[in-house]
Amino acid sequence: MRDLNNARYQLKALLLRNNIAYSGQSNWSLKHLRWLTELVLPHPAQQIVLQEMIQTVNERIARLKRLDNELTHQVKSWRYYPVVKALQAMRGIRELIAVGVVAELGDLSRFDHPRKLMSYLGLTPSESSSGERRRLGGITKCGNSRARRLLIEGAHGYRFGARVTREMQKRQEGLSQDITDIAWQAQVRLCRRFNRLTQRGKPRSIVVTAIAREMSAYIWAISREVVLTPVDPKQRLARVPA
């Protein structure tokens, strides 16, 4: 995705240098891509560069789709797939975010309290205290930055009112009632908290970070409702190359 965004930025920079702007509403839609293929730049060399950039964007979009399809296929045979499926009951956590979070955090049962998971993710506020004075600062940003980024990305979904969409209902099919209850409780609380912090005038970055911190607690609670198949030590040793 980062490679795709870099290619898009380069193409938009080329158009900006030639004072060309898209008058449509949504960039990188099919209509926008068709508009790009119809452009004619002043110099033939610029036209060649434009065509190469368009081709690069299309290739990276296709590559991203191939990787997503392969990930969907491979994750079903993963030991932690039940946790991945259970986490998708929450709002803002689809398959890609769920797989990334579980891959980065591993077995969540090693955290005996959700606050330890928050600290590991670097989502807890830093503290500078001396004597009776206690001063809290920004988040520590220690621990796993990739998992923290994924949760912050998913936290934006709580800016709307709480409701179970058709897509979310499909993701919750086959899950236990306890997991769906935790997901609904999380959605009601976090949507209300997002709205309350926004009305208090808090910056969007602070609001999203606070929501992501509480999301980690609900992720911890859901993971404890999932029973994983224990790994046979003989099979684990058999996979180790000689």
C-alpha positions as CSV (number, residue, x, y, z in Angstrom):
1,M,0.0,0.0,0.0
2,R,2.9,2.4,0.7
3,D,4.4,1.6,-2.7
4,L,1.0,2.3,-4.3
5,N,0.7,5.7,-2.5
6,N,4.2,6.7,-3.5
7,A,3.4,6.0,-7.2
8,R,0.2,8.0,-6.9
9,Y,2.0,11.0,-5.3
10,Q,4.5,11.0,-8.1
11,L,1.8,11.1,-10.7
12,K,-0.1,13.9,-9.0
13,A,3.2,15.9,-8.7
14,L,3.7,15.6,-12.5
15,L,0.2,16.9,-13.1
16,L,0.7,19.7,-10.6
17,R,3.8,20.9,-12.4
18,N,1.8,21.1,-15.5
19,N,-1.2,22.9,-13.8
20,I,-3.5,20.0,-14.5
21,A,-6.3,19.4,-11.9
22,Y,-9.0,16.8,-11.8
23,S,-12.5,18.4,-11.6
24,G,-14.2,15.2,-10.4
25,Q,-15.1,14.3,-6.8
26,S,-13.1,11.1,-6.0
27,N,-9.5,10.5,-7.0
28,W,-8.3,7.1,-8.2
29,S,-11.8,5.9,-9.1
30,L,-12.4,4.2,-12.4
31,K,-13.6,7.5,-13.8
32,H,-10.4,9.2,-12.6
33,L,-8.2,6.5,-14.1
34,R,-10.0,6.9,-17.4
35,W,-9.5,10.7,-17.2
36,L,-5.8,10.1,-16.7
37,T,-5.5,8.0,-19.9
38,E,-7.1,10.8,-21.9
39,L,-4.6,13.4,-20.9
40,V,-2.2,14.9,-23.4
41,L,0.9,16.7,-22.0
42,P,2.8,19.4,-23.9
43,H,6.0,17.5,-24.5
44,P,6.3,13.9,-25.9
45,A,8.8,13.0,-23.2
46,Q,6.3,14.1,-20.5
47,Q,3.6,12.0,-22.2
48,I,5.8,8.9,-22.0
49,V,6.5,9.5,-18.3
50,L,2.8,10.0,-17.7
51,Q,2.0,6.6,-19.4
52,E,4.7,4.9,-17.3
53,M,3.3,6.3,-14.1
54,I,-0.2,5.3,-15.0
55,Q,1.0,1.8,-15.7
56,T,2.9,1.7,-12.4
57,V,-0.2,2.6,-10.5
58,N,-2.3,0.0,-12.3
59,E,0.4,-2.7,-11.6
60,R,0.6,-1.9,-7.9
61,I,-3.2,-1.9,-7.6
62,A,-3.3,-5.4,-9.2
63,R,-0.4,-6.5,-7.0
64,L,-2.3,-5.3,-3.9
65,K,-5.4,-7.3,-4.9
66,R,-3.3,-10.4,-5.5
67,L,-1.7,-10.1,-2.0
68,D,-5.1,-9.6,-0.4
69,N,-6.5,-12.6,-2.1
70,E,-3.6,-14.8,-1.1
71,L,-3.8,-13.5,2.5
72,T,-7.5,-14.4,2.7
73,H,-6.6,-17.9,1.4
74,Q,-3.6,-18.5,3.6
75,V,-4.9,-17.1,6.9
76,K,-7.6,-19.8,7.2
77,S,-5.0,-22.5,7.9
78,W,-3.3,-20.3,10.6
79,R,-3.5,-21.4,14.2
80,Y,-4.6,-17.9,15.2
81,Y,-7.4,-17.7,12.6
82,P,-10.1,-18.1,15.3
83,V,-8.8,-15.0,17.0
84,V,-8.6,-13.1,13.6
85,K,-12.2,-14.1,12.9
86,A,-13.4,-13.1,16.4
87,L,-11.7,-9.6,16.2
88,Q,-13.6,-8.8,13.0
89,A,-16.8,-8.7,15.1
90,M,-15.6,-5.2,16.2
91,R,-16.3,-2.1,14.3
92,G,-13.3,-0.8,12.4
93,I,-11.5,-4.1,12.4
94,R,-11.7,-5.9,9.1
95,E,-9.7,-8.9,8.0
96,L,-6.5,-7.0,7.0
97,I,-6.3,-5.1,10.3
98,A,-7.2,-8.2,12.3
99,V,-4.5,-10.3,10.7
100,G,-1.9,-7.5,11.1
101,V,-2.8,-7.0,14.8
102,V,-2.6,-10.7,15.6
103,A,0.6,-11.2,13.6
104,E,2.3,-8.4,15.4
105,L,1.0,-9.2,18.9
106,G,1.0,-13.0,18.8
107,D,-0.7,-14.9,21.7
108,L,-2.7,-12.2,23.6
109,S,-3.0,-14.6,26.6
110,R,0.5,-13.6,27.6
111,F,-1.0,-10.3,28.8
112,D,-2.8,-10.9,32.1
113,H,-4.3,-7.4,32.1
114,P,-5.4,-5.1,29.3
115,R,-3.3,-2.3,30.7
116,K,-0.2,-4.3,29.9
117,L,-1.3,-4.6,26.3
118,M,-1.9,-0.9,26.2
119,S,1.6,-0.3,27.5
120,Y,3.1,-2.8,25.0
121,L,1.4,-0.9,22.2
122,G,2.7,2.5,23.4
123,L,-0.8,3.9,23.8
124,T,-0.5,4.9,27.5
125,P,0.3,8.5,28.4
126,S,3.9,9.3,29.5
127,E,4.4,10.5,33.0
128,S,6.8,13.0,34.5
129,S,6.3,13.1,38.2
130,S,8.3,14.5,41.1
131,G,7.2,14.4,44.7
132,E,3.6,15.4,44.9
133,R,3.5,16.8,41.4
134,R,2.1,14.4,38.7
135,R,2.3,15.4,35.1
136,L,1.0,13.4,32.2
137,G,2.2,13.9,28.6
138,G,1.7,12.3,25.2
139,I,1.6,8.6,24.6
140,T,4.9,6.7,25.0
141,K,4.9,5.3,21.5
142,C,7.0,2.4,22.7
143,G,6.5,-1.2,21.8
144,N,5.0,-2.3,18.6
145,S,4.4,0.6,16.2
146,R,2.8,-1.4,13.4
147,A,0.0,-2.8,15.6
148,R,-0.5,0.7,17.1
149,R,-0.9,2.2,13.6
150,L,-3.4,-0.5,12.6
151,L,-5.5,0.2,15.7
152,I,-5.4,4.0,15.1
153,E,-6.5,3.4,11.6
154,G,-9.5,1.3,12.8
155,A,-10.4,3.8,15.5
156,H,-11.6,6.3,12.8
157,G,-14.7,4.0,12.3
158,Y,-16.2,5.0,15.6
159,R,-16.8,8.6,14.6
160,F,-20.4,7.7,13.5
161,G,-23.3,6.4,15.6
162,A,-23.4,2.9,16.9
163,R,-25.1,0.4,14.6
164,V,-24.6,-3.1,13.1
165,T,-24.2,-2.9,9.4
166,R,-24.9,-5.7,7.0
167,E,-21.2,-6.3,6.4
168,M,-20.5,-6.4,10.1
169,Q,-23.4,-8.8,10.6
170,K,-21.8,-11.1,8.0
171,R,-18.4,-10.9,9.8
172,Q,-20.2,-11.9,13.1
173,E,-21.8,-15.0,11.7
174,G,-20.7,-18.2,13.4
175,L,-19.3,-16.3,16.4
176,S,-20.4,-16.9,20.0
177,Q,-22.9,-14.6,21.7
178,D,-20.3,-13.5,24.2
179,I,-18.0,-12.2,21.5
180,T,-20.8,-10.3,19.7
181,D,-21.9,-8.8,23.0
182,I,-18.4,-7.6,23.7
183,A,-18.2,-6.1,20.2
184,W,-21.5,-4.3,20.6
185,Q,-20.6,-3.0,24.1
186,A,-17.3,-1.7,22.6
187,Q,-19.2,0.0,19.8
188,V,-21.7,1.8,22.0
189,R,-19.0,3.0,24.4
190,L,-16.4,4.0,21.9
191,C,-18.9,5.8,19.5
192,R,-20.2,7.8,22.5
193,R,-16.7,8.6,23.7
194,F,-15.6,9.7,20.2
195,N,-18.5,12.1,20.0
196,R,-18.0,13.4,23.6
197,L,-14.3,14.1,23.1
198,T,-15.0,15.8,19.8
199,Q,-17.6,18.0,21.3
200,R,-15.1,19.0,24.0
201,G,-12.8,20.4,21.3
202,K,-10.1,17.8,21.5
203,P,-7.9,17.4,18.4
204,R,-8.8,14.6,16.1
205,S,-5.4,12.9,16.7
206,I,-6.0,12.8,20.5
207,V,-9.5,11.5,20.1
208,V,-8.4,8.7,17.7
209,T,-5.6,7.7,20.0
210,A,-7.9,7.5,23.0
211,I,-10.3,5.3,21.1
212,A,-7.5,3.0,19.9
213,R,-6.3,2.6,23.5
214,E,-9.7,1.4,24.6
215,M,-10.0,-0.8,21.5
216,S,-7.0,-2.7,22.6
217,A,-8.8,-3.5,25.9
218,Y,-11.8,-5.0,24.0
219,I,-9.5,-6.9,21.7
220,W,-7.9,-8.4,24.8
221,A,-11.3,-9.3,26.2
222,I,-12.4,-10.9,22.9
223,S,-9.2,-13.0,22.6
224,R,-9.9,-14.5,26.0
225,E,-13.2,-15.9,24.6
226,V,-11.4,-17.8,21.9
227,V,-10.2,-21.3,22.5
228,L,-7.1,-22.1,20.4
229,T,-6.0,-25.6,19.5
230,P,-2.8,-26.4,21.4
231,V,0.3,-27.0,19.3
232,D,1.8,-30.5,19.5
233,P,5.4,-30.3,20.6
234,K,6.3,-33.1,18.2
235,Q,4.8,-31.3,15.3
236,R,6.6,-28.1,16.3
237,L,10.0,-29.9,16.3
238,A,9.2,-31.6,13.0
239,R,8.9,-28.2,11.4
240,V,12.4,-27.1,12.6
241,P,14.9,-27.7,9.8
242,A,17.9,-29.9,10.6
